[in-house]
Amino acid sequence: MRRHSLDSAAIASAGYDADMAVLELEFSSGELYRYFAVPPSVYRGLRDAESAGRFFRERIRDVYPSEHVR
């Protein structure tokens, strides 16, 4: 999945597969997570957010099932 850089201290990059509704986030720490059943509007919201880290904490973490990839 192709990821795009985010202007964020917490999140280095984000990618989204619309067909599978999977959001992939690479954190500044190097950890990579996948989040499942994420609507396209949430990915757009993350990309457009003033603070991607805050958007993640409030709208993604603990909301969607996830998998720690690395």
N, C-alpha and C positions, 0 to 999 in steps of 0.2 A: 504494500500500500504506500502510495506517495504521501509524504507528510510535508506540511508547510511550516516554516518558522513562525513563532509567535513572539510579539514584543512583551515578554513576561519574564520575571525573575524566577518563577516557579516551573513554568512549562516551556520546554525548548521548542517542541513542534507538535503539530496535530494533523492527523489524517482521517478521512472519512470514506467509508464504502457504503454508498447509498443503497445498493442492491441488497446488501446484507445487514444494513443499519448498524454497522460497527464503527465505533470511534476509537482511534488509536492515539494515545498520548505518550510522548517521551518527555519525562521530567528533567529538570536541570541536573538532577543527581545521576542521570543516565538510566534510571529505571524506565521500563516500558510497560504500559498497561493497555488492555483492550476492554472497552465497555460495549455491552450488547443491548440491542433493542433501543438504540438512541435515535430519535427522530431528526430529520435534517434541520429542523428549526433550532434544535439545541446546538448542533455543530455551528450553524451560522451565528447563533448567539455568542458562542465561545469565541469565534473569530472576531466578532465585532465588539466584544465587551471592552469596556474601559480597563478592567482588571480581569485578565483571564484566570488568574489564581482564585480570585473571589468567586467568579462565575462557576468555576469548577467545584469549589467547596459548597456553594449554595445550590447548584442545579444538576451536578453530575455525580460527585462522590456520594456514596450511600444511597443513591437513587437507582442506578442501573447496575445490573450484574456485571462483574468484572473478572478479568484474569490477569495475573501478573506474568508477563512474558519473560522479562529479564530484570 
